[in-house]
Amino acid sequence: MAKSIMIQGTMSNAGKSLIVAGLCRIFKQDGYKAAPFKSQNMALNSFITEDGLEMGRAQVMQAEAAGVKPSILMNPILLKPTNDVGSQVIVNGEVLGNMSTKDYFRYKKQLVPEIMKAYHQLEEDYDIIVIEGAGSPAEINLKSEDIVNMGMAKIAKAPVLIVGDIDCGGVFAQLIGTMILLEEDEKAMVKGLIINKFRGDKTILDPGVVMLEERAKVNVVGVIPYMNIDVDDEDSLTKRFTSKKEVDLIDIAVIRLPRISNFTDFNILESLEGVSLRYVKSVAELKNPDMIIIPGTKNTMKDLLWMRQNGLEASILKAANFGKVIFGVCGGYQMLGETISDLGQVEEGGTIKGMGLLPIDTVFQSTKTRTRVSGSLCKLEGILKQLSDLEVEGYEIHMGTSKPQVTLSPMASITELIDEKSKYDGAYSGNVYGTYIHGVFDSEQVAKQLILSLAKEKGISMDHINVSNYQKYKDRQYDILADTLRKHLDMKKIYEILEMGI
């Protein structure tokens, strides 16, 4: 049976996901078969596995770091917020339904058997399981129904390391306060503290570490420096959205929709030299990009109305009229059409007018499309014609179908890998392109030709651009992460904690 260790945090964004990924990488390098596990994740960035099931993107990133295939066993419950007070509940990779926060709070204890089943299956298949908590274990109003922090640690009988974020200030209060609010049996499960995102001279911090250990009665097992590691991250807390980027030779603007999902589709473009990829949420931020991307969203209708109200829709229509490249992915593709209908109340209900840039109509259905796909782009016209016939691979995950009003050129010819069904995907007209394929840019050839095409249209040369294999690039990032953690964590102590358990 696998040994386990759990990473909990004093708050959201303390660095749990990254530390879990780094430990998974270290254990892999040391010859162990490791797996990540998060019983319940709330995220809009999701992924479709080879067997057509949906899971949180963070656990996919951690599985990549561990060098193993992602499995819904690593994330049996996924919550995808649909509004401020409700979420779509996904259990074992399939949609259970939409629930209000109150209803889910009352219901979630019924999911404990599913959590245990997934965890025990991982125990049989792996040497080490690195468990991630959510938010904070000190949310005293939620503790009675907890299934993701100390409640999960008790199910797994896993020793706990608690991470605090020093970069946002108050790390000593975070860690000591968290320990104070734990029950006595929970305190006994905490075997180490970690200070994360430290900048500066550690010797100045040392007296505080001594006092922290005295008051918390737990040893500090590491002080991790602030890291600029480029790996897939979680939704609204990502710094990708707030990093202020100057416009570069090629400028790409991604509309930062309120319910943006799967923004990892564009990470490869963000990594290219000479390319600025900016997330914008107002007309003032939009400026004059070479390409505008409308990304996926958990609520297509509401986010389209948001763009309509704040003027971004009008600015996009103006850019399209001037011949700029407009590219919609998934929900963004649906927005480009003539109408969006939701007669079954999947999102908002009713029918609304789309942006009118593609002659398609979208109808929402209660059944979610979940499949991995591969194929190639079709013969394209317009600025992106150099992308014609290039191979693509990715996944579809959406609640609607889009049909053309007239004969319309498709974007891609693809095969669903699960049932081997062949079909056409997406559509384009002029310089407006839309697709349901998440990961459409992940191929180095597609990414390179995209930038070269935009450069040609702009009248500049980008022939020097180097697009490396994206998976190899991510592997290097995981190795850098592991090297940093080895240097700043007491790995000997962590292995002792693993061996002893609780």
Buried (B, 14 or more C-beta within 10 A) or exposed (E): EBBBBBBBBBBBBBBBBBBBBBBBBBBBBBEBBBBBBBBBBBBBBBBBBEEBBBBBBBBBBBBBBBBBEBBBBBBBBBBBBBBEEBBBBBBBBEBBEBBEBEEBBEEBEEBBEBBBEBBBEBBEEBBBBBBBBBBBBBEEEBBEEBBBBBBBBBBBEBBBBBBBBBBEEEBBEBBBBBBEBBEEEBBEBBBBBBBBBBEEEEEEBEEBBEEBBEEBEBBBBBBBBEBEEBBBBBBBEBEBBEEEEEBBBBBBBBBBBBBBBBBBBBBBBBBBEBBBBBBBBEBEBBEEBBBBBBBBBBBBBBBBBBBBEEEBBEBBEEBBEEEBBBBBBBBBBBBBBBBBBBEEEBBBEEBBEBBEBBBBBBBBBEEBBBBBBBBBBBEBEBBBEBBEEBEBBBBBBBBBBBEBEEEBBBBBBBBBBBEEEEEBBBBBBBBBBBBBBBBBBBBBEBBBBBBBBBBEBBEEEBEEBEBEEBEEBBBEBBEBBBBBBBEBBBBEBBBBBBEEBB
